[in-house]
Amino acid sequence: MASLSNFRYGSVWIISFDPSVATEIRKTRPGVIVSGTPFNEKRSKVTVLPFTSSQPNDPRISPAVVSVSSTEVNGLWVDSLLVCIEPMTFDKRRLNKYLGQLESEYLQQMQAVVKRYLRL
């Protein structure tokens, strides 16, 4: 398992989302930790949002995602969509490989979508 310092808010990981149920996000894919670093340091679980590389044609989905370009900083290998309306809390053992850190501009966009979604 990676060091505790890697389980920080905004860190990007390869995460095993399986097993899933019904229409939940499936397979092993990148995700970003959205739970706060102080919580992550003390708990065995973290809350994450998944990335997808598929580009849906449905305009109803666009308010729910953030388009993220792949960079050396975030470690994504393809441009992806961050699905901001599917938070999941997992044991840290589901996080297989640390990739990098999501840039602040994307974190701010993600926060805005999550706030709208949760009506915060």
C-alpha positions as CSV (number, residue, x, y, z in Angstrom):
1,M,0.0,0.0,0.0
2,A,1.2,3.5,-0.7
3,S,2.3,5.9,2.0
4,L,-0.4,7.8,4.0
5,S,0.7,11.1,2.4
6,N,-0.6,9.9,-1.0
7,F,-4.1,9.5,0.3
8,R,-4.7,13.2,0.2
9,Y,-7.5,15.2,-1.2
10,G,-7.2,15.5,-5.0
11,S,-4.8,12.6,-5.5
12,V,-5.5,10.4,-8.6
13,W,-5.4,6.7,-8.3
14,I,-6.1,3.5,-10.2
15,I,-9.1,2.1,-8.3
16,S,-10.9,-1.2,-8.4
17,F,-14.6,-0.3,-8.6
18,D,-15.6,-4.0,-8.9
19,P,-17.7,-5.7,-7.7
20,S,-20.4,-3.3,-8.6
21,V,-24.2,-3.6,-8.5
22,A,-26.6,-2.8,-11.3
23,T,-25.7,0.5,-13.0
24,E,-22.8,1.5,-10.6
25,I,-19.4,2.4,-12.1
26,R,-17.6,-0.8,-13.0
27,K,-14.1,-2.1,-13.6
28,T,-10.7,-0.8,-12.6
29,R,-10.2,2.8,-13.6
30,P,-8.8,6.1,-12.5
31,G,-10.5,8.0,-9.7
32,V,-9.8,11.0,-7.5
33,I,-10.0,11.2,-3.7
34,V,-12.5,13.8,-2.6
35,S,-12.6,13.2,1.1
36,G,-10.4,15.5,3.2
37,T,-6.8,14.7,3.9
38,P,-7.2,14.9,7.7
39,F,-9.9,12.2,7.5
40,N,-8.0,10.1,5.1
41,E,-5.0,10.0,7.4
42,K,-7.0,8.6,10.3
43,R,-9.5,6.3,8.5
44,S,-9.1,3.1,6.5
45,K,-11.5,4.4,3.9
46,V,-11.6,7.3,1.4
47,T,-14.3,8.8,-0.7
48,V,-13.6,9.0,-4.5
49,L,-15.1,10.1,-7.8
50,P,-14.5,8.0,-10.9
51,F,-13.1,9.0,-14.2
52,T,-14.4,7.8,-17.6
53,S,-12.8,8.0,-21.0
54,S,-16.0,7.6,-22.8
55,Q,-17.6,10.8,-24.2
56,P,-21.4,10.6,-23.9
57,N,-23.5,12.2,-26.6
58,D,-26.2,13.0,-24.0
59,P,-26.2,16.7,-23.3
60,R,-28.0,16.0,-19.9
61,I,-24.7,14.5,-18.6
62,S,-22.5,17.6,-19.2
63,P,-23.5,19.4,-16.0
64,A,-22.5,16.3,-14.0
65,V,-18.9,16.0,-15.3
66,V,-15.7,17.9,-15.5
67,S,-13.5,17.5,-18.6
68,V,-9.9,16.8,-17.5
69,S,-6.9,16.8,-19.8
70,S,-4.2,14.2,-19.2
71,T,-1.0,15.7,-17.9
72,E,2.2,14.6,-16.2
73,V,0.9,16.2,-12.9
74,N,-2.4,14.2,-12.7
75,G,-1.0,11.0,-14.3
76,L,-4.0,10.3,-16.5
77,W,-3.0,8.7,-19.8
78,V,-6.0,10.0,-21.8
79,D,-8.3,13.0,-21.6
80,S,-11.1,12.0,-19.3
81,L,-14.4,13.0,-17.7
82,L,-14.6,13.2,-14.0
83,V,-18.1,11.9,-13.0
84,C,-19.0,14.3,-10.1
85,I,-22.3,12.8,-9.2
86,E,-21.1,9.3,-8.3
87,P,-19.1,9.5,-5.0
88,M,-18.2,6.2,-3.5
89,T,-16.4,5.4,-0.2
90,F,-14.0,2.5,-0.4
91,D,-11.4,0.8,1.7
92,K,-7.9,2.1,0.8
93,R,-7.0,-1.5,-0.4
94,R,-9.1,-0.8,-3.5
95,L,-6.7,2.0,-4.5
96,N,-4.1,0.1,-6.6
97,K,-1.7,2.7,-7.9
98,Y,-1.0,6.4,-7.2
99,L,-0.9,8.4,-10.4
100,G,-0.6,12.0,-9.4
101,Q,-2.5,15.1,-8.2
102,L,-5.5,16.7,-9.9
103,E,-4.8,20.3,-10.7
104,S,-6.6,23.0,-8.7
105,E,-8.6,24.3,-11.6
106,Y,-10.2,20.9,-12.0
107,L,-10.7,20.5,-8.3
108,Q,-12.6,23.9,-8.2
109,Q,-14.8,22.8,-11.1
110,M,-15.5,19.5,-9.4
111,Q,-16.4,21.2,-6.2
112,A,-18.9,23.5,-8.0
113,V,-20.6,20.4,-9.6
114,V,-20.7,18.5,-6.3
115,K,-22.2,21.5,-4.5
116,R,-24.9,21.8,-7.1
117,Y,-25.6,18.1,-7.0
118,L,-25.8,17.9,-3.2
119,R,-27.5,21.3,-2.9
120,L,-24.8,22.6,-0.5
